[in-house]
Every structure is written in structure tokens, then in C-alpha cells.
Amino acid sequence: MPARILNGNEIRDQIKAEVAAELQQFQECGVRPGLAVILVGNNPASEIYTRNKVKSCESLGIHSERLILPETATTEELLSCVAELNGREEIDGILVQLPLPPQVDSKRVLLAVDPQKDVDGFHPVNLGNLVTQRPGLIPCTPAGILEILKRSGIPIEGQRAVVIGRSDIVGKPVALLLMHHNATVTVCHSRTRDLPRVCREADILVAALGKPGMVTGEFVKPGATVIDVGISPLTSRADVERFFPGDAKRMEEFERKGSTLLGDVDPSSVYPVAGAITPVPGGVGPLTIAMLMVNTVRAARLRRAQRPVAVAR
């Protein structure tokens, strides 16, 4: 039986509908949550990402601003921009689009964001809250992964989970979230011995290593749930034919665009083995922006928690 496809687009739409309902409560109190996105330079991918984030805000009625700084911007200029946004009452969330140019000290800039407005969930205060299970803002992609599992009826408690990748953005936070939901979690990385054997122990396998097509059927226990976090463009016809043999739709997309997307999972090898899997595209990706909207509303709620206009969760 082929793997069940976990449709991230459907789950995104469910979450956005819930956010819209919560925003209605804010409007009744005369409050409109606001998100500011800082973009430096003209990186094409970053421009698309930030436009999509602003567009998602507009579709829900969240106030949004996109601040574009030149490629030559300095660390001090970004710190000044962040400080100004930290002080603006109508801005509840601040997102600094990565990567930043090499002359910018990214860690200093991210650390300067007010933790209450850190909708990316990258600030050490929010990561500390995640570790200790205190209220705070959770990194968007890991939070989206949990929503996919929960809303798809995939059991977490008591399950063996393996996370491939130990980044601060995905690997570590998703391991913590799975642990908090009572999974037994193993985190793997480039130094893990006999990686396929370790991965085959997983009931839930999260592939977040950034190496396209690396996870094959050899890594997957029959019937396991596979969450594919990676996303990379394939620009070679030979690679498209290798990873998507006989897939006319993929080949048509490649002919039309000159590329198609592949995750960290080799679909032709893993789909026959897995019990459930997130596709690329249309799996984890849509949840990242949806959870950014959730975090913006949560930041607005938490910042106003002690005020008369606070909205109950």
C-alpha cells in the first residue's frame, strides 16, 4: 500500500481559519496585531519569502510592514532598525529574514530583537522557554511539524522518534517538542555511526539535514511516518528522472520551469516503505508561514496579557 500523503496545504488552511477567528476577537477589542519583516539586499529567494509572509498577513487582516535595507547595510544600521521596531507599540512581531550579508553580525541582530516580538522563536529567551516548557514563541517550522502530526492523527506519545539534523532552527527545537509530547527521541547528525540503522528504529522520522534525496528506503522502518523538511531545486534532467521516474507531472514542471523541488527524502525509494509522508512541495513548507501567523497573534496576546484589552486564549 502506498504511503499516506500528509497534506500541509489543508492543515495550513485549518490553522489560518483558526487565526482569523482569533483576530476577530482582537478586532472587537480595537486591537490589530502587527508584523514587521526586515529584508536586506535583493536575494531572490528571500524576496519571495518575505512577499509571501506579507501577503499572508494581508489575507488575514494582520498589519504588516516590509522594511528593505540595501545590500551594503551594516550591523549598526540593522540594530538601529530593530531598536526602532522594538519600541513601536503597534508592532507585535519582528522577523529578520535570513541569510544576512556577510558584513552583518547576524547573531547580534537576532539577539537585539525583543524576545516578546521574536516571532521566529530564535532568541535565547524563547529557546529557554521551549526547553523548560514555559509560555513563549516557538520556532515556526518545528511548531508546524507538530501540527501536521497532531492534526493527521499520528500518535506521538510513547513512539520512537529520530531527527536527522541538529540545527538551532529545526533539529533541536523539533526534538524538544517531540520529547515534550512524550516521544523517545534520538537526534542524528553527520557523525552518527550507521545512520540508516538508527533511523530504521523510528516510528516518526524527521529529515532536516539539507541534503536532497539522501534519505532512502534503507533509512525507513516499514509503516513509519516520515516528515521531510528539506527543499532543494533540481535543475538536471537526469536528477529529475532518477528521483521521479515515470512522473509525467514532475517532468512537465521541469520542462516548463527548468527545475523542480526535492526534499531530503528520495520519494521513489521511501514512498513504497513509509506509512505516511509529507510531500515536497506541499508538506512542511505551508505550515511555516501559517505558524508565523500564529506566533504573531500569540505575541500580541502575550504582550497584552496584563492589560484590560487582553484576549483569552
RAKA-V630739 format. One record per helix or strand. SS is the DSSP state (a for helix, b for strand). FROM is the first residue (numbers start at 1). LEN is the number of residues. If there is no record, write none. Layout:
SS,FROM,LEN ; SS,FROM,LEN
This chain:
b,4,3 ; a,8,21 ; b,34,7 ; a,44,17 ; b,63,7 ; a,75,12 ; b,93,4 ; a,106,7 ; a,115,3 ; b,118,1 ; a,124,9 ; a,140,12 ; b,160,5 ; a,171,10 ; b,184,5 ; a,195,5 ; b,204,4 ; b,215,1 ; a,217,3 ; b,225,4 ; b,232,3 ; a,237,7 ; a,248,10 ; b,260,3 ; b,265,1 ; a,267,4 ; b,276,3 ; a,285,19
